[in-house]
Amino acid sequence: MSNSEKTRNPAYTPQEAAPGRRFPLRELILFGVLLVAILAVYAIMGAAYSTRMLVEAACYAILALGLTIQWGYAGQFNAGVMGFVALGGFCAMFFSVPVNDAFWGTALPGEFGRVLLYGAAAIVLIVGASKLDRLGVPKPLRTFITVVLGLVLYLVVISQLREVTDAIENQAGFVGGLGLPPWIGWIVGGALAGGVGYFIGHICLGLRSDYLAIATLGIAEIIKAFLKNSDWLTRGTATVSPLPWPTPGPAELGFTLSRAIYLSFTAVIIAVIFFLLNRAYNAPWGRMIRAIRDNEVSAAAMGKDINKRRLEIFVLGCILMGLGGGILGTFNSLFDPQGYLPLNHTFLVLVMVILGGPGNNLGTIFGAVAVYIIWIMSEPLALFLMQLAVAFGEGAFGWDAPSNMDSRALQARVLVIGLLITMVLRFAPKGLLPEKIKSHG
Amino acid sequence: MNELVFFINNVVISGSVSGSIYAIGAIGVTLIFSIMRFAHFAHADMMTFGAFMVLLLTTAFPAAGASLGVPTAVLMLPLAMLLTASLAVGIDKIFYKPLRAHGVKPIVLVIGSLGVTLILQGLIRLFSGTGGQSLYVDDRKEIFRLALPFEGARAPIVVTEPQIYLFVITIVAVVALHLFLNRSRLGKAMRAMSDNPELAQASGINTNTIVAVTWMIAGALAAIAGTLLSLDVTFKPDLSFFLLLPIFAAAIVGGVGHPYGAIAGGFVVGFAETLAVFNWNVLLRPFSDSLPAWLELPSNLAFVGTEYKIVVPFFILVAILVWRPTGLFKGKVI
């Protein structure tokens, strides 16, 4: 009697008190559809092409995981994923490309080192000048001295640097690489991206969240401008290729097999990142991050150091983006600074995250692969639709179509991405696989 | 003397040109910020849209301006302002209003505005192609050369016709905005809402009207800025990403939510850009004889190359965020 009463009251059943594992029906359906789509692509486009698409999708999945911990875990919006990806790609290039003897064999490295030393000395001098008030110099005078000294020394160093870089460009082409294995470049790329993220985050994270978006947008354009115009370092628009792979290249094993090995290599990296992130998400640290995201004031009242935690997670996301950018750059086997576009490397990743489910790692990976397939397949589709429209226009109205219709059709995809972002925010703000909020009570 | 003329041409005039354009853009951004409390990333694309409308109208009626003696593009500007204003109101109705009604965080509106950016960019590129086009379809761009009445000044000061229009229209727009904000009922209601939205609503101000009016003003100003920029150089569909950073830097330097600050911020950013890419060697060259022999000036003494121009607004933005996040004029919202 009493037993049956207890079972009738759900509060008493142990299964309900600690919510059990729900059968992952939604996940199964979505990933099943994704698998069918991948198989369809394999059947239509051939194995080599499809494997390449999967590797790129896997690289994007790493970028998307970086963004999902920034946006999904902590509510920070990074509008400059492209910049961190480009930094990773640059490091992958710089560390793996063979050593350029035309540069290292001459006096140029010494010249370059001398300019770097001048730069370091100038920084020491300026920092010293900014501390002059401790010697009794009045503060306005100190500021004046610091600013003037800074401007003059900056001009001196930058003109010296221009001379050396011009000499490098004329005599050696470009600096060349270090001839090390690519994975060292990936790690350094991640570290560099994390360093830039620390700089930006340190300035912006204590302020309104909009400022972070503006600043990251700016730093991405600056990184791109730097990589594009520093011909002495990156060959600029001339591009660097080929970049060596850590796995056997297509020349030895053929396209499909070599790409498949690269894919499994990337998949292992994703699995490791995924495992670590899930551990972190369920750990007290992850709970604290979500508490800060959901209610800053109460988290602060609990004694959490909000700005420090935010900085931590922002830097972590940037590191993942740099790492993913390095892996993507090595796979493309081509470093082209102009190939980094806000659309392909910032907004596409954003769509992956918000469509897949911000804060849900599995959803993010699903979103990355699904969106990337749609993105790749939309290119022939857009061209086909545009040709259809042109044929219709010519037939029905005698419309004389402009010659650059193909490039316009590709631009139309910008519109689709924009529509997708606004529609998801409006109708499915939690994505296809929403973050599962566990109640701890 | 020639060096001074060179300085005036390259710094004073071009700084005022970009300063005016940034200022008009930043006013729009700062107004939207003060009323709706989010950074509107699609603003630069509304500027491009306005310029594109002018381009379309000018291509449709290329000879309309000749009868009045003004370039057709300038004649079409009021119409384009109207179109862009209605576009802005429409965008708000379709995209931002539902999000606001859901009570989302401002940062979600920012992401939504990035989506709108892409939509506008895609539409403009779809219809205009990706290349640059001149807004002077049938007219000729007049160039005025003012010779200086000094000994030894051979080079003239060069001002082009669109630059003169730019200065005049900027002054008119700023004065009109000042009168609107300070004298009209709606303008006062707008300032009230920017100070305290709840209090404004409680005292009987229709916030929906204020929001619509804000979008109209921002859209019209964006059309002005985009058209004048495209008149000065050429119309390009991908202007926006290069404009966003200077405009936001200008709005933040002036203090977000502070229209007069945005004007000052626009000129600060504009002049900083031109001063940074200016080759100072030109000004120092006349004194090169009196300099000590060991000091050999390099031929290029610019702070940054023109290709790194975008570093300047970013540096200003970082500096202001570090030392004075409220902006020079103490903005209301940070």
Interface residues (C-beta under 8 A of the other chain):
Chain A: G75 F77 A79 L151 Y154 L155 I158 S159 R162 E163 I203 C204 L207 R208 S209 D210 Y211 A213 I214 A215 L217 G218 I219 E221 I222 A225 F226 K228 N229 P342 L343 F347 L350 I354 P402 N404 S407 R408 Q411 A412 R413 V414 L415 V416 I417 G418 L419 L420 I421 T422 L425 R426 P429
Chain B: F38 A39 F41 F95 P98 L99 H102 V104 K105 P106 I107 V108 V110 I111 G112 L114 G115 V116 T117 L118 I119 L120 Q121 G122 L123 R125 L126 G129 T130 G131 F241 F242 L244 L245 F248 I252 W280 P298 N300 L301 F303 G305 E307 Y308 I310 V311 P313 F314 L317 V318 L321 V322 P325 V333 I334
